[in-house]
């Protein structure tokens, strides 16, 4: 068990998973992931969420070590995604008198995962309802679509702790010892980022609470300088770039010609004193990092060869991710490559025109095979436009 002290009465019972390679079967997690779970020990005992079933044996061992023979009175279900709810059935089977606590949407969805729990003791809560445990009291705050419809968060008023569900989470096992900043942005933009309006709604509710500690369902517990984390979420959920003057050059390449052009584009931008230029090979680097960089930077240069009359798959995947994660309020330049019938730019433009407040630079250039002097001159013009 990773040692993590929350307080004398509120104990961490979560589990690190260092064997997982892909989170949600799509996001590389070389440092693993933590499944966070907590138990409040008072006159009544409340378990705050469970863990992925693959980690259930270690979690149950951690939990029972803290219970010291007591039985939980409540299991608070803040989020039904299987990485947090996967062990509900096991816990309910072990403690059949335990009351499941959730909202109406929680209990409408629960049978889809655990049909055997239809007759389990249940307490349905709504916005502002409280659950007294003794000296500790939980207040429930609904957070629909952050990032599932049943999500809620819980505020413990005695110790001023916000149990924030997936909010403020990160990739990475706690035993990896990484900082929150290292993985928080990649996690946010790829897991929660589509739902900026809903995150804004939750932040407005949280502004009325005196929060001293944030306990998320992934990643480290946050205690100090909470304004830093809240400001990040506020900025991210308003789709504001952290680095307005930075440029992401995202490219896909088949035989290396577009990669050569992308490297030249980076050089041109850097000569113009651009704040920062990130260069991402969409074919070889983590797409989740590319999405994170696209949201971090105020500007994007997308460069792709034509393939089978359309976009090369890596660029198509990237553009679809941007669309699905609500990419907006950015300036984008397009460069395509095609030896005959080039059409990549047309397909990239179609993606971008479906997004909100995306400005497409007027110069859209076509490279035909290898980079030539005329291509460099066009990229010089594009650099001026994207930085204007």
Secondary structure as GFF3:
##gff-version 3
##sequence-region A 1 388
A	DSSP	beta_strand	10	12	.	.	.	ID=ss1
A	DSSP	beta_strand	15	17	.	.	.	ID=ss2
A	DSSP	beta_strand	22	23	.	.	.	ID=ss3
A	DSSP	beta_strand	27	28	.	.	.	ID=ss4
A	DSSP	beta_strand	33	35	.	.	.	ID=ss5
A	DSSP	beta_strand	38	41	.	.	.	ID=ss6
A	DSSP	beta_strand	45	48	.	.	.	ID=ss7
A	DSSP	three_ten_helix	53	55	.	.	.	ID=ss8
A	DSSP	alpha_helix	56	67	.	.	.	ID=ss9
A	DSSP	beta_strand	74	76	.	.	.	ID=ss10
A	DSSP	alpha_helix	82	85	.	.	.	ID=ss11
A	DSSP	alpha_helix	88	94	.	.	.	ID=ss12
A	DSSP	beta_strand	99	102	.	.	.	ID=ss13
A	DSSP	alpha_helix	104	113	.	.	.	ID=ss14
A	DSSP	three_ten_helix	115	119	.	.	.	ID=ss15
A	DSSP	beta_strand	122	124	.	.	.	ID=ss16
A	DSSP	beta_strand	130	132	.	.	.	ID=ss17
A	DSSP	beta_strand	137	142	.	.	.	ID=ss18
A	DSSP	beta_strand	152	156	.	.	.	ID=ss19
A	DSSP	beta_strand	161	163	.	.	.	ID=ss20
A	DSSP	three_ten_helix	174	176	.	.	.	ID=ss21
A	DSSP	alpha_helix	180	187	.	.	.	ID=ss22
A	DSSP	pi_helix	188	192	.	.	.	ID=ss23
A	DSSP	three_ten_helix	193	195	.	.	.	ID=ss24
A	DSSP	alpha_helix	196	206	.	.	.	ID=ss25
A	DSSP	beta_strand	213	215	.	.	.	ID=ss26
A	DSSP	alpha_helix	226	237	.	.	.	ID=ss27
A	DSSP	beta_strand	243	251	.	.	.	ID=ss28
A	DSSP	alpha_helix	257	271	.	.	.	ID=ss29
A	DSSP	beta_strand	277	281	.	.	.	ID=ss30
A	DSSP	alpha_helix	287	296	.	.	.	ID=ss31
A	DSSP	beta_strand	297	307	.	.	.	ID=ss32
A	DSSP	beta_strand	310	311	.	.	.	ID=ss33
A	DSSP	alpha_helix	313	324	.	.	.	ID=ss34
A	DSSP	beta_strand	331	337	.	.	.	ID=ss35
A	DSSP	alpha_helix	344	353	.	.	.	ID=ss36
A	DSSP	beta_strand	359	360	.	.	.	ID=ss37
A	DSSP	beta_strand	365	367	.	.	.	ID=ss38
A	DSSP	alpha_helix	373	387	.	.	.	ID=ss39
###
